[in-house]
């Protein structure tokens, strides 16, 4: 079984830490805004991992994740 490259794991961990800090700093956000931000962060990490860290994969994952996060909490 193929294991992921150590740099991809480090990048993913760093992105998760940055997303956590960013969310903690944005306590005035609505729940929908928080869900959008979380979705974008998770999508960026997923896109980066799936595409080997490519910029297009990271940005594409962030866009898709942000849209999904935004729609999850829509009333």
C-alpha positions in Angstrom: 0.0 0.0 0.0 1.3 3.5 -0.9 1.7 5.9 2.0 1.3 9.6 1.4 4.4 11.8 1.2 5.6 13.3 4.5 5.4 16.8 3.1 1.7 16.3 2.2 1.0 15.2 5.8 2.9 18.2 7.2 1.0 20.5 4.8 -2.3 19.0 5.8 -1.5 19.4 9.5 -0.4 23.0 9.0 -3.6 23.8 7.1 -5.7 22.3 9.8 -3.9 24.3 12.5 -4.3 27.5 10.5 -8.0 26.9 10.0 -8.5 26.3 13.7 -6.7 29.5 14.6 -8.7 31.4 12.0 -12.0 30.1 13.3 -11.1 31.0 16.9 -10.3 34.5 15.8 -13.7 34.9 14.1 -16.1 34.6 17.0 -18.5 37.1 15.5 -19.3 35.0 12.5 -22.7 33.4 11.9 -23.0 29.6 12.0 -23.4 29.6 8.2 -20.2 31.7 7.8 -18.3 29.3 10.1 -19.6 26.3 8.2 -18.4 27.9 4.9 -15.0 28.5 6.3 -14.7 25.0 7.8 -15.8 23.5 4.5 -13.3 25.6 2.6 -10.5 24.5 4.9 -11.3 20.9 4.8 -11.8 21.0 1.0 -8.4 22.7 0.6 -6.7 20.0 2.6 -8.6 17.2 0.7 -7.8 18.8 -2.6 -4.1 19.2 -1.8 -3.8 15.6 -0.6 -5.7 14.1 -3.6 -3.7 16.1 -6.1 -0.3 15.8 -4.5 -0.2 19.4 -3.3 -1.0 21.1 -6.6 -2.3 24.7 -6.4 -5.3 23.9 -8.6 -6.3 21.0 -6.5 -6.0 22.9 -3.3 -8.0 25.9 -4.7 -10.6 23.6 -6.3 -11.0 21.7 -3.1 -11.4 24.9 -1.1 -14.1 26.2 -3.5 -16.1 23.0 -3.5 -15.8 22.6 0.3 -16.8 26.2 0.8 -19.9 25.8 -1.3 -20.9 22.5 0.5 -20.2 24.1 3.9 -22.4 27.1 3.0 -25.3 25.0 1.9 -25.2 22.7 4.9 -26.4 25.4 7.3 -28.7 27.1 4.9 -32.2 27.6 6.4 
